[in-house]
C-alpha cells in the first residue's frame, strides 16, 4: 500500500479503536469515514456500516432519507410519516487496498448496485436485503412526496496512483456503470468515481484540516475589546465573498462542515422564510438585502488582516445564518453578476474561548424559533456535565462533546467521544428503562424523554455510567461480540444494568443512583466483557424465543416490559 495512505489508515484505526478488526473491514470503514457526509457519520458507530459477512461486489451502503440514515422499512416509515416532502440519497462504496484498478471489479460493483436498486437477490444477506427493502418502501409508500428521484453515488476506492484512476480504460468502465444505473429510469443524479491514493489523501485533508479562507469586507467596524474575544468585526460582504465561506474550494459544492455549530440545519426551499429570501434574491428588492436580512454570524479560531479591507479567517463556523447561506448558494446562478453587487451583513467574532462561543450561539439563535432540543447543548447542566467528564473521577476516559464539532482536528480518541445524542440514548436505555425509545432518532427521542433527562437536580455520575456502558458495548462489538446483536444494543444495555444490580435503578436525583452507577462502572472495568455482553445479549434474545425480535418490536414498550419481567424473575 502507498506509505502515505498506510500511515493515514494506521492513524484512523488507532483513533477509532479498530486494531482488532480485519484489515479489509477496517479499510472499508476508513473509506466510508472519508467519503460519507459528516452528518451521516455522526448518527451511528462506524462499525454499523459493515455489511453481512461474505458480501461481495459492495462494501458500504448508506440510505439517507430527509437527512437521516435509514436501515430498514420501519426507519423509513418513522422518518417519512409526518413529512410533507421526502428527499433520498444513496451512497455505495467498494474499497480495495490494491495498488491497481480492476476494470472487471468496477463493472461488478456497478452490477451489484443495479441489483440492489432493483431489490433483486440478496436473500442470503439480511442486512443488505433490509436496506434494499427500505429503499423499496420509499418508492412504494412515499413516491408522491419525493421532491426528486433519489441521487446515487458510487465510489470505487483503491490505493492506485493517479495514472491508473484517470486511464482511459478506467474512464470507459465508469461511463458504462453510469449509463447502466441511469438507464434504470427511477433514480436521479448518478455519480460514479474511481479513487486512488491521491484522492484518499485529498479527502483526508478536507476532513481533517481546519478550513481557511480570505474574504473582502466591503465595509467594516472593529468593535471595542471584550473579555474572551480576540477580535470582533461588524461589516457587509458581497454575496460572492460570502460564498467563499460556504463553498468547497475544490469543486464549489456546499461545505456543510461550516454549519456544525449552527443549532439548526437547513429547513429547505419550501420553508416559508427561505422561500421569501429566495424570492427577494430574484427580484430588484435584493439590493435591500442588508436591511431586510440579519445576515450571518461567523465564529473563528484565528484571524489575520490583509491589505485593504480583506481578512483571512480559519477554523471558522457559521453559527447563525444557515438559512440565509443556503438560500444564497442555491440562488447564485439565477443572480448572475449581481452576486458581486448585492451585500449581506456579517458579524465576525474571533475567539478561542469555548464558553464565549457558546454564549454567541445561544444569543444569536434566541431571536428566532428554535426547537428546544436544538439548544439543549447550551444549558447550564450540559456545561456541568462536560466539566464532570473532564475531571473523570471514576477514570472512564471518555470525552463529552457538548457542541457538535467541538473536538474537530484535536487529538482525541474518536470512539471515546460522547455526543449529546449518545448521552440521551445511553441514559434512556440504562437508567430510564426506555431502550425502545433510545433506538429512535434524536429529535423523536428528545420528544419522548426530554422532560426526564438533563434536569438540574440530577446526579452526574449516572450519565457517565450509562455512556461508559454504551462505550464498552461498542468496544465488545469491535472485538468479538457478534454484530447480529447490534439492533438490540439498547436493550442489551438495560439488561446489563439488571445483570449487575439485580434490580431496577433508583431515580437519577438520588444518592442511591450514584452508588449504583459506581457499581456498574466497576463491573464494566472487569476483564472479558465480550463474554459478559454475549451472555446478556442471549438473555435478550431468549425473551423472543432465542432470536432477536424485529426492529419494529424492539421499538415497542411491550417488549421492554416483557424483557424486564424476564430479567427480574430469572
Secondary structure as UniProt FT lines:
FT   HELIX           3..15
FT   TURN            16..17
FT   TURN            19..20
FT   HELIX           23..35
FT   HELIX           38..41
FT   TURN            42..43
FT   HELIX           46..49
FT   TURN            53..54
FT   STRAND          60..65
FT   TURN            66..67
FT   STRAND          68..69
FT   HELIX           73..80
FT   TURN            81..82
FT   STRAND          88..95
FT   HELIX           103..117
FT   TURN            118..119
FT   TURN            123..124
FT   HELIX           126..142
FT   HELIX           143..145
FT   STRAND          151..157
FT   HELIX           162..165
FT   HELIX           168..182
FT   TURN            183..184
FT   STRAND          190..195
FT   HELIX           197..208
FT   STRAND          212..216
FT   STRAND          219..222
FT   TURN            227..228
FT   STRAND          231..238
FT   HELIX           239..246
FT   TURN            249..251
FT   HELIX           256..259
FT   TURN            260..261
FT   TURN            269..270
FT   HELIX           272..281
FT   HELIX           284..288
FT   HELIX           289..292
FT   STRAND          296..300
FT   STRAND          302..305
FT   TURN            308..309
FT   STRAND          310..314
FT   STRAND          317..320
FT   HELIX           322..335
FT   HELIX           336..340
FT   STRAND          343..350
FT   HELIX           354..365
FT   TURN            366..367
FT   HELIX           372..374
FT   HELIX           376..378
FT   HELIX           380..391
FT   TURN            393..394
FT   STRAND          399..401
FT   TURN            404..409
FT   HELIX           414..416
FT   STRAND          417..419
FT   HELIX           420..430
FT   HELIX           435..438
FT   HELIX           442..449
FT   HELIX           450..452
FT   TURN            456..457
FT   HELIX           461..478
FT   TURN            479..480
FT   HELIX           483..488
FT   HELIX           489..501
FT   TURN            508..509
FT   HELIX           511..524
FT   HELIX           529..542
FT   TURN            543..546
FT   HELIX           551..554
FT   HELIX           557..569
//
